[in-house]
Amino acid sequence: MKSRLRPKLTYANVIASIALFVALGGAAVAASLPKNSVGTQQLKRGAVATSDLRRAAVRAGKIAPKSVVAGKLGSNAVLPGNILNGAVTSAKIGSGAVIARSIKNGVVTTNKLANEAVTAAKLGKGSVTPAKLSDDFGPLVGTLKSGQTLRGAFALGGAGKELTLTVDGESFQFPLANPPAATVINPSADALPPGASFAFPPTCPGLGGGQTPAAVAGNLCVYVTSATNLKSLAVPAPSLTRLGFGLEATAEDKEKAFSVYGQWAVTAP
């Protein structure tokens, strides 16, 4: 009698058969899943990794409001082109965030300063120079600085009757470092051809519209603007100092009253 060969069923055979069935069946099931059948409940926590995301798959509409916080931004991630016009307001600027090197040259203009914003404590030592003062202010110095000008007016005269000489003195509001050179200018004393205008010397450019006498640095210019019965007007040499000058007027006719009026200017050398 012949014996029949029967395969022996083992635990390994069973496990291998089950695994093969699951593998083949699982692939078939996955291939046959209907569209949109896998949702969040079917996904295991942490199953979707960064490498599983397609490039540009996460768009603005996929990001929840306030989900991108400061800690989620990479270095240099927010560029000027990403900031909406008017988005950075005063309330968005941190205390001490805007420092000197953050301000572009010329952006802080006069109209950007609040009233009384520039106080004495904000001014650097020596920052307010004579050149920064308007013409409404005089030279606030003990000695007149080079190029600065002082101006004044004078008047001399006499009643006649043998009074042929009169003198007067003018003091500089601020002393000069050195005495100036003096020039007396009396346009009416010079005979001019018809139609000709008076030519002022280079050191004394004129009256500047009649109210602003001028003088080149290092010079005192005395301008006669009106005179009656005047023979001469001079600045005596001994009277000319760094503190002021004297004037000496003489009459043409000693029997008649005489007078002279004018303006002067001195510019420090």
Phi, psi and omega per residue, in radians:
M1 nan 2.229 -3.107
K2 -1.509 2.458 3.110
S3 -1.580 2.514 3.119
R4 -1.612 2.386 3.133
L5 -1.480 2.138 3.092
R6 -2.049 2.270 3.096
P7 -1.153 2.486 -3.120
K8 -1.539 2.174 -3.129
L9 -1.430 2.125 -3.126
T10 -2.074 2.935 3.134
Y11 -1.119 -0.685 3.140
A12 -1.103 -0.682 3.124
N13 -1.111 -0.690 -3.121
V14 -1.135 -0.827 -3.095
I15 -1.120 -0.737 -3.141
A16 -1.105 -0.702 -3.136
S17 -1.154 -0.721 3.128
I18 -1.114 -0.753 -3.125
A19 -1.086 -0.747 3.130
L20 -1.111 -0.688 -3.141
F21 -1.141 -0.729 -3.120
V22 -1.176 -0.715 -3.133
A23 -1.100 -0.841 -3.134
L24 -1.206 -0.699 -3.126
G25 -1.224 -0.670 -3.138
G26 -1.123 -0.748 3.130
A27 -1.092 -0.695 3.140
A28 -1.166 -0.682 3.131
V29 -1.143 -0.771 -3.128
A30 -1.093 -0.662 -3.128
A31 -1.232 -0.437 -3.068
S32 -1.742 0.148 -3.130
L33 -1.201 2.332 3.117
P34 -1.219 2.820 -3.115
K35 -1.135 2.452 3.110
N36 1.098 0.457 3.137
S37 -1.576 -0.262 3.137
V38 -1.763 2.007 3.136
G39 -2.019 -2.936 -3.082
T40 -1.105 -0.516 -3.126
Q41 -1.244 -0.433 3.134
Q42 -1.479 -0.199 -3.119
L43 -1.598 2.342 3.089
K44 -1.319 2.507 3.112
R45 -0.960 2.214 -3.137
G46 1.428 0.130 -3.075
A47 -1.262 -0.577 -3.132
V48 -1.601 1.868 -3.121
A49 -1.653 2.971 3.140
T50 -0.997 -0.680 -3.113
S51 -1.193 -0.277 -3.131
D52 -1.484 -0.171 -3.111
L53 -1.529 2.297 3.090
R54 -1.268 2.629 3.126
R55 -1.034 2.335 3.141
A56 1.144 0.335 -3.136
A57 -1.280 -0.569 -3.131
V58 -1.587 1.855 -3.134
R59 -1.806 3.076 -3.088
A60 -1.006 -0.669 -3.122
G61 -1.190 -0.272 -3.140
K62 -1.588 -0.106 -3.089
I63 -1.724 2.211 -3.131
A64 -1.226 2.608 3.092
P65 -0.961 2.384 3.097
K66 1.114 0.289 -3.132
S67 -1.430 -0.418 3.110
V68 -1.629 1.732 -3.132
V69 -1.721 3.051 -3.060
A70 -0.960 -0.690 -3.098
G71 -1.199 -0.228 -3.131
K72 -1.620 -0.118 -3.093
L73 -1.581 2.338 3.093
G74 -1.403 2.906 3.120
S75 -1.069 2.317 -3.133
N76 1.083 0.421 -3.112
A77 -1.311 -0.601 -3.126
V78 -1.743 1.927 -3.124
L79 -1.785 2.873 3.124
P80 -0.911 -0.630 -3.133
G81 -1.212 -0.250 3.137
N82 -1.594 -0.069 -3.080
I83 -1.743 2.203 -3.137
L84 -1.174 2.476 3.074
N85 -0.993 2.275 3.133
G86 1.388 0.074 -3.102
A87 -1.287 -0.564 -3.125
V88 -1.584 1.711 3.140
T89 -1.706 3.078 -3.138
S90 -1.009 -0.680 -3.109
A91 -1.181 -0.330 -3.118
K92 -1.537 -0.141 -3.093
I93 -1.650 2.168 -3.129
G94 -1.224 2.755 3.113
S95 -1.093 2.205 3.138
G96 1.346 0.182 -3.093
A97 -1.298 -0.609 -3.127
V98 -1.657 1.886 -3.138
I99 -1.953 3.072 -3.016
A100 -0.973 -0.784 -3.068
R101 -1.282 -0.173 3.101
S102 -1.513 -0.147 -3.086
I103 -1.752 2.224 3.129
K104 -1.235 2.540 3.120
N105 -1.038 2.313 3.059
G106 1.476 0.030 -3.100
V107 -1.470 -0.462 3.111
V108 -1.565 1.691 -3.118
T109 -1.733 3.069 -3.073
T110 -1.012 -0.725 -3.099
N111 -1.249 -0.133 3.091
K112 -1.546 -0.139 -3.098
L113 -1.608 2.322 3.083
A114 -1.268 2.779 3.092
N115 -1.009 2.319 3.125
E116 1.097 0.414 3.136
A117 -1.273 -0.609 -3.140
V118 -1.617 1.777 -3.138
T119 -1.756 3.043 -3.138
A120 -1.008 -0.640 -3.125
A121 -1.181 -0.357 -3.128
K122 -1.502 -0.179 -3.103
L123 -1.588 2.295 3.090
G124 -1.279 2.698 3.141
K125 -1.104 2.220 3.126
G126 1.370 0.167 -3.084
S127 -1.383 -0.470 3.103
V128 -1.607 1.745 -3.112
T129 -1.764 2.896 3.099
P130 -0.959 -0.568 -3.137
A131 -1.184 -0.352 -3.134
K132 -1.514 -0.152 -3.125
L133 -1.538 2.456 3.097
S134 -1.315 2.980 -3.138
D135 -1.181 -0.190 3.119
D136 -1.280 -0.238 -3.084
F137 -1.969 2.429 3.081
G138 -1.374 3.017 3.111
P139 -1.247 1.942 -3.100
L140 -1.503 1.146 -3.078
V141 -2.410 2.782 3.091
G142 -1.318 -0.665 3.100
T143 -2.131 2.366 -3.129
L144 -1.044 2.207 -3.099
K145 -1.354 2.721 -3.126
S146 -0.985 2.269 3.125
G147 1.590 -0.192 3.110
Q148 -1.501 2.600 -3.007
T149 -2.107 2.394 2.983
L150 -1.903 2.583 -3.128
R151 -2.374 2.711 3.112
G152 -2.865 -3.141 3.123
A153 -2.233 2.778 -3.140
F154 -2.495 2.828 3.080
A155 -2.694 2.287 3.096
L156 -2.372 2.749 3.061
G157 3.046 3.038 3.132
G158 -2.611 2.866 -3.076
A159 -1.575 0.019 -3.126
G160 1.475 -2.717 -3.113
K161 0.983 1.060 3.086
E162 1.286 0.056 3.024
L163 -1.560 1.653 -3.064
T164 -1.821 -0.085 -3.061
L165 -2.400 2.362 3.045
T166 -2.473 2.599 -3.097
V167 -2.256 2.753 3.108
D168 -2.682 2.868 3.117
G169 -2.307 2.565 3.111
E170 -2.203 2.298 3.123
S171 -1.817 2.503 3.044
F172 -1.332 2.344 3.123
Q173 -1.056 -0.567 3.067
F174 -2.299 2.298 -3.099
P175 -1.176 2.664 3.068
L176 -1.576 2.832 3.077
A177 -1.241 -0.577 -3.127
N178 -2.500 2.713 3.098
P179 -1.115 2.499 3.119
P180 -1.560 3.012 2.974
A181 -1.571 2.430 -3.032
A182 -1.874 2.471 3.065
T183 -2.407 2.219 3.074
V184 -1.758 2.253 -3.084
I185 -2.123 2.084 3.121
N186 -2.242 1.578 -3.081
P187 -0.994 -0.577 -3.093
S188 -1.240 -0.302 -3.118
A189 -1.425 -0.270 -3.125
D190 -1.717 2.185 3.091
A191 -1.302 2.102 -3.100
L192 -1.951 2.541 3.047
P193 -1.075 2.671 3.118
P194 -0.974 2.282 3.115
G195 1.485 -0.138 -3.127
A196 -1.482 2.627 3.107
S197 -1.885 2.671 -3.107
F198 -1.224 2.396 3.127
A199 -1.797 2.010 3.113
F200 -1.325 2.547 3.106
P201 -1.189 2.759 -3.098
P202 -1.024 -0.565 -3.102
T203 -1.335 -0.323 -3.118
C204 -2.286 1.554 -2.982
P205 -1.177 -0.280 3.118
G206 2.322 -2.932 -3.026
L207 -1.684 -0.077 3.098
G208 1.014 1.020 -3.128
G209 1.470 0.133 3.100
G210 1.628 -0.180 -3.077
Q211 -2.146 -0.091 -3.093
T212 -2.307 1.430 3.121
P213 -1.094 2.544 -3.077
A214 -2.152 2.718 3.093
A215 -2.646 2.413 3.074
V216 -1.276 2.638 -3.098
A217 -0.876 2.315 3.125
G218 1.532 0.160 -3.059
N219 -2.246 2.556 2.962
L220 -1.915 2.156 -3.125
C221 -2.024 2.102 3.131
V222 -1.884 2.005 -3.073
Y223 -1.846 2.155 3.034
V224 -1.481 2.158 3.137
T225 -1.858 -0.379 3.122
S226 -2.729 2.415 -3.123
A227 -2.631 2.530 3.081
T228 -2.326 2.172 3.113
N229 0.961 0.672 -3.107
L230 -1.703 2.264 3.075
K231 -1.624 -0.803 -3.109
S232 -2.744 2.710 3.036
L233 -2.397 2.279 -3.067
A234 -2.489 2.792 2.999
V235 -1.896 1.767 -3.123
P236 -1.009 2.359 -3.081
A237 -0.955 -0.755 -3.123
P238 -1.128 -0.372 -3.079
S239 -1.488 -0.218 -3.064
L240 -1.537 1.941 3.136
T241 -2.340 -3.106 3.084
R242 -1.271 -0.174 -3.116
L243 -1.726 -0.314 -3.108
G244 2.890 -2.833 -3.095
F245 -2.704 2.844 3.081
G246 -1.950 2.774 3.108
L247 -2.200 2.474 -3.141
E248 -2.310 2.066 -3.114
A249 -2.050 2.486 3.104
T250 -2.200 2.605 -3.110
A251 -1.545 2.635 3.062
E252 -1.330 -0.822 3.108
D253 -2.041 1.999 -3.036
K254 -1.216 -0.257 3.132
E255 -1.483 -0.167 -3.083
K256 -2.031 2.687 3.066
A257 -1.186 2.628 3.099
F258 -2.424 2.744 -3.135
S259 -2.711 2.758 3.073
V260 -2.642 2.357 3.122
Y261 -2.225 2.685 3.125
G262 -3.136 -2.989 -3.125
Q263 -2.311 2.799 3.119
W264 -2.451 2.747 3.074
A265 -2.529 2.447 3.061
V266 -2.334 2.355 3.125
T267 -2.062 2.261 -3.081
A268 -1.135 2.426 3.126
P269 -1.229 nan nan
